[in-house]
Amino acid sequence: MRFPLEPAPPSALGLDPKALDRLEELVTRHVTEGRYPAAQLAVARHGKLAMAWTLGAARLDPDRVTARDDTLWLLYSNTKVLTACAVWILAERGALAFDDRVAEHVPGFEANGKGDITIVHLLTHQAGFPNADVPKAAWEDHDLLRRAVCGFTLEWTPGSRVHYHGRAAHWTAAVLLEAVTKTDYRTFIRETVIEPLGLGRGLFVGLPDAEHGRAADMHEPAQDASRHVKRADENTAEFRRAGTPGGGGYGTARAMAAFYQMLIQGGSLSGVRLLSPRMVAYVTRNFTGDRVDGYMGMPMHRGLGPHSRGTTETIRGLGSLASSRTFGHGGVGSSYCWGDPESGVSFAYLTNSRLPDPWHSARLERVSNLVHAAIA
């Protein structure tokens, strides 16, 4: 399968090579100092790939395995935008409207006071059940998944707060997708989002067993911070296969940079139109204003999937130098991906260790700002 972005020198795309060199130097220093085992970065502009770079070890135990350009990285919550994109496609097809109540499409969801929750509430983290989750058995038993989601209980009135829903909102979105399409949500995402864009080798929500050898292990610092150890929960065939819709996707940096190129180019990539420009403009606008996200502790300017920079003093992950319309998403303690419709630049930064704040947020600020500083 031909990758949809042709390579081009950074200077030919109006990007400062010296600034991108400084980006590589910073990430090399991180890996050399043992901050995380490996990283992969990609920068694209105007439909061309300016940079794709990989450094470090994808696996440490039992043997060290060097990361490669085709290594797949756990995307964590970057997956949320892929899942949301499938919902956008249904809206564009007229199968649903964003103001619809979820219960209109998923009978039984109205239980426990959830009848007025709309798809906008769901995708902007205003649904009111941020700490809900489903049992592990529901990863493959989707009848159980639907029952579990319908059984979620409210913690506050939908729409009254913005508070990041780490898993619950996108499990609900997966049930919504299945109710409307009568198709496994993973299959629908693959067939309507990933494969049409030519990213079938670089993005997965539900990693086939045959691709597990390409997956980087996810790590975390040991208690004494002297080394990185494999996380117990994610480095299993069961987890990789499950493709949890809010945090279980896998991908390469260049594939994520290409996905965001599609969005900042108005829904089209390499001659393939996935979404209309008006749909992209709608789902990436700021639905939550400058209201503080109760989990993040700052305004996040939530769209219907990604969040945007806005003009507040602080923003997570996108870089303080970002234009106000820059939008993207991150993966817990490890990654961020974004696109800037004003400059035409998209960026993906993926690593394989979950690191705590404040260091994690500080490095994201520096990494993203080095990319913004490269834009002429």
C-alpha positions in Angstrom: 0.0 0.0 0.0 1.5 3.3 -1.1 1.8 5.9 1.7 -0.2 9.0 0.9 2.4 11.6 1.7 5.4 12.0 -0.6 8.6 13.0 1.1 10.1 16.5 0.6 13.0 18.5 2.1 11.9 20.7 5.0 13.3 23.8 3.3 11.1 23.1 0.2 8.1 23.2 2.5 9.0 26.4 4.2 10.3 24.7 7.4 13.6 25.7 9.0 15.8 22.6 9.0 17.8 24.0 11.9 14.8 24.1 14.2 13.9 20.5 13.3 17.5 19.6 14.0 17.1 21.1 17.5 14.0 19.0 17.9 16.0 15.9 17.1 18.7 17.0 19.5 16.2 17.5 22.3 14.6 14.0 21.8 18.0 12.4 21.4 19.0 13.9 24.8 15.8 12.6 26.4 16.5 9.0 25.1 20.2 9.2 26.0 19.4 10.4 29.5 17.0 7.5 29.9 13.9 9.6 30.1 12.1 7.1 27.8 13.3 4.2 25.7 12.3 5.3 22.3 10.5 7.9 20.2 9.1 8.4 16.7 8.4 11.8 15.2 6.9 13.0 12.0 6.3 16.5 10.5 4.2 17.1 7.4 3.1 20.3 5.5 0.9 20.9 2.5 0.4 17.2 1.8 4.2 16.4 1.9 6.2 14.5 4.6 9.1 16.8 5.8 10.4 14.5 8.6 10.0 11.0 9.8 12.5 9.9 12.5 12.8 7.0 14.9 15.2 6.6 17.8 15.8 4.1 20.6 14.5 0.7 21.8 10.9 -0.5 21.1 11.4 -3.3 23.6 13.7 -3.8 26.5 12.6 -7.2 28.0 13.6 -10.0 27.6 15.8 -8.6 24.7 16.4 -5.1 23.5 14.7 -4.5 20.2 15.5 -1.4 18.2 12.6 0.7 17.1 12.1 1.0 13.3 10.2 3.3 11.0 7.4 0.7 10.8 7.2 0.2 14.6 3.7 0.7 15.9 3.2 2.7 19.1 0.3 2.6 21.5 -1.6 5.8 20.8 -3.5 5.9 24.1 -6.1 8.7 23.9 -4.9 9.8 20.5 -7.3 7.0 19.6 -10.2 9.1 20.6 -10.0 11.3 17.5 -10.0 8.2 15.2 -13.2 6.9 17.0 -14.8 10.4 16.8 -14.0 10.6 13.1 -16.1 7.5 12.5 -19.0 9.4 14.2 -18.4 12.4 12.1 -18.7 10.3 9.0 -22.1 9.0 10.1 -23.2 12.6 10.7 -22.1 13.5 7.2 -24.0 10.6 5.8 -27.2 11.7 7.6 -27.3 8.6 9.8 -27.3 10.8 12.9 -27.0 14.4 14.0 -24.7 15.7 16.7 -27.6 17.2 18.7 -29.3 13.7 18.8 -29.7 12.1 22.2 -27.6 9.0 22.4 -30.6 7.1 23.6 -32.4 7.8 20.3 -29.9 5.4 18.7 -29.1 3.2 21.7 -32.3 2.2 23.4 -31.7 1.6 27.1 -29.0 4.2 27.4 -31.6 6.5 29.0 -31.3 4.5 32.2 -30.1 6.2 35.4 -31.0 9.7 34.2 -28.9 9.6 30.9 -31.8 10.3 28.5 -30.8 13.9 27.7 -27.2 13.2 26.9 -26.4 14.3 23.4 -23.6 13.3 21.1 -22.1 16.7 21.6 -22.1 16.2 25.3 -20.4 12.8 24.7 -17.6 14.0 22.5 -16.8 17.2 24.4 -16.4 15.5 27.8 -19.6 16.9 29.3 -21.7 13.7 29.5 -21.5 13.5 33.3 -19.9 10.0 33.9 -16.2 10.6 33.6 -15.1 7.7 35.9 -17.4 5.0 34.4 -15.8 2.0 32.7 -16.7 -1.4 31.3 -15.5 -4.8 32.5 -12.6 -6.4 30.6 -14.9 -9.2 29.4 -16.7 -6.5 27.3 -13.7 -6.0 25.1 -14.9 -8.9 23.0 -18.4 -9.4 24.2 -20.2 -6.5 22.7 -23.6 -7.4 24.0 -22.1 -7.1 27.4 -20.4 -3.9 26.3 -23.8 -2.4 25.4 -25.4 -3.4 28.7 -22.4 -2.0 30.6 -22.6 1.4 28.8 -26.4 1.6 29.3 -25.8 0.9 33.0 -23.4 3.9 33.5 -24.6 6.2 36.3 -24.3 10.0 36.4 -21.9 11.8 38.6 -23.2 15.3 37.7 -25.8 16.8 35.4 -24.8 16.4 31.7 -23.6 19.7 30.2 -23.0 21.4 33.6 -19.3 20.7 33.6 -16.3 19.9 31.4 -14.4 17.0 32.8 -12.2 14.6 30.8 -13.9 11.2 30.3 -10.8 8.9 30.0 -12.7 5.8 28.9 -16.4 6.1 29.3 -17.4 8.5 26.6 -15.7 6.6 23.8 -16.9 3.2 25.0 -20.3 4.9 24.6 -19.3 6.2 21.1 -18.3 2.6 20.2 -21.7 1.3 21.2 -23.3 4.2 19.3 -21.3 3.3 16.1 -22.4 -0.4 16.4 -26.0 0.5 17.0 -26.2 2.7 13.9 -24.0 0.6 11.5 -24.7 -2.9 12.8 -20.9 -3.4 12.5 -18.1 -4.0 15.0 -16.9 -0.5 15.7 -13.3 -1.5 15.0 -14.2 -2.8 11.5 -16.2 0.4 10.8 -13.3 2.6 11.8 -10.9 0.6 9.7 -13.1 0.5 6.6 -14.4 4.1 6.7 -11.5 6.1 8.2 -8.2 4.3 8.0 -8.2 2.3 4.8 -9.7 5.0 2.5 -6.9 7.3 3.5 -4.2 4.7 2.5 -3.1 4.3 6.2 -3.9 0.6 6.5 -0.4 -0.4 7.4 0.1 2.5 9.8 -3.1 2.8 11.9 -5.0 0.2 13.8 -7.9 0.3 16.3 -7.8 -3.4 17.1 -4.3 -4.8 16.3 -4.4 -8.1 14.3 -2.3 -10.9 15.8 -0.1 -10.9 12.8 1.0 -7.3 13.5 1.8 -7.7 17.2 5.5 -8.2 16.4 5.6 -4.5 15.2 4.2 -3.1 18.4 6.5 -1.3 20.8 6.1 -2.3 24.5 4.8 0.4 26.7 6.9 1.2 29.8 6.9 3.3 32.9 9.6 4.4 35.3 10.6 1.9 38.0 9.9 3.1 41.6 13.5 4.2 42.0 13.4 5.9 38.6 16.6 4.1 37.6 15.1 2.2 34.7 12.0 1.6 32.7 9.8 -1.4 33.2 7.0 -2.9 31.1 3.5 -1.9 32.1 1.4 -4.9 33.2 -1.9 -3.9 31.6 -1.1 -3.0 27.9 1.6 -5.3 26.7 -0.7 -8.3 26.1 -2.1 -9.8 22.9 -5.6 -9.4 24.5 -5.2 -5.6 25.0 -3.7 -5.0 21.5 -6.4 -7.1 19.9 -9.2 -5.3 21.8 -8.7 -1.8 20.2 -10.3 0.0 23.1 -11.9 3.1 21.5 -10.6 5.7 23.9 -7.1 4.5 24.3 -6.1 1.3 22.6 -5.2 2.2 19.0 -1.7 1.7 17.5 0.0 3.7 14.9 3.1 5.2 13.4 4.0 8.9 13.7 3.9 9.4 10.0 0.4 7.9 9.8 -0.9 10.2 12.5 0.8 13.2 10.8 -1.0 12.1 7.6 -4.4 11.8 9.4 -4.0 15.4 10.7 -3.0 16.5 7.2 -6.3 15.2 6.0 -8.1 17.3 8.7 -6.2 20.6 8.1 -6.6 20.2 4.4 -10.4 20.2 4.8 -11.0 16.5 4.9 -9.0 15.4 1.9 -5.7 13.5 1.6 -3.8 12.7 -1.5 -6.9 13.1 -3.7 -9.2 11.1 -1.4 -12.0 13.1 0.3 -13.1 11.6 3.6 -15.0 14.6 5.0 -16.3 17.9 3.8 -14.5 21.1 4.7 -17.6 22.3 6.6 -17.6 19.1 8.7 -14.0 19.5 9.6 -14.6 23.2 10.5 -17.5 22.2 12.7 -15.9 19.3 14.7 -12.7 21.2 15.4 -14.4 24.4 16.6 -14.3 25.3 20.3 -17.5 24.0 21.9 -16.6 24.6 25.6 -15.2 28.1 25.4 -12.7 29.0 28.2 -14.4 26.7 30.8 -11.9 24.8 32.9 -11.7 21.1 32.3 -12.0 19.7 35.9 -9.5 16.9 35.2 -6.9 18.9 33.3 -7.2 22.0 35.5 -7.2 24.4 32.6 -9.4 25.4 29.6 -9.1 22.7 26.9 -11.3 24.3 24.2 -13.0 20.9 23.4 -14.1 20.1 19.9 -16.0 17.0 18.9 -12.8 14.8 19.3 -9.7 17.0 19.3 -9.2 20.2 21.4 -7.8 23.5 20.1 -5.2 26.0 21.3 -7.5 29.0 21.8 -6.1 32.1 23.3 -5.8 31.2 27.0 -2.5 31.5 28.7 -2.0 27.7 29.1 -2.8 24.8 26.9 -1.9 21.2 27.2 0.4 19.5 24.6 -0.1 21.8 21.6 2.5 24.3 22.5 2.0 27.8 23.7 3.3 29.1 20.3 0.5 27.4 18.4 -1.9 29.4 16.4 -5.3 29.6 18.1 -6.9 27.2 15.6 -4.3 24.4 16.1 -6.0 21.3 17.2 -5.0 17.8 18.3 -5.0 15.3 21.2 -2.5 13.5 23.4 -1.9 10.1 24.9 -1.5 9.8 28.6 2.1 10.5 29.7 3.6 9.6 26.3 2.5 11.4 23.1 0.8 14.3 21.3 -0.4 14.8 17.7 -1.8 18.0 16.2 -2.5 19.9 13.0 -2.4 23.7 12.3 -4.8 24.7 9.6 -3.2 28.2 9.4 0.3 26.9 8.5 -0.6 23.6 7.0 1.7 21.8 9.4 0.9 18.5 11.2 3.0 16.8 13.8 3.1 13.5 15.6 5.3 12.7 18.6 5.0 9.1 20.0 7.1 7.5 22.8 6.9 4.3 24.7 7.0 5.2 28.4 4.2 6.8 30.5 5.8 9.7 32.4 4.3 11.7 35.2 3.8 15.4 35.4 5.2 18.0 35.7 8.1 16.7 33.5 5.7 15.2 30.9 3.8 18.4 30.2 7.0 20.5 30.3 8.6 18.4 27.6 5.5 18.5 25.4 5.6 22.3 25.5 9.2 22.3 24.4 8.8 19.6 21.7 5.7 21.2 20.1 7.2 24.7 20.3 10.3 23.6 18.4 8.0 22.5 15.5 6.1 25.8 15.6 9.4 27.7 15.6 10.3 25.9 12.4 7.3 27.2 10.5 8.3 30.1 8.2 
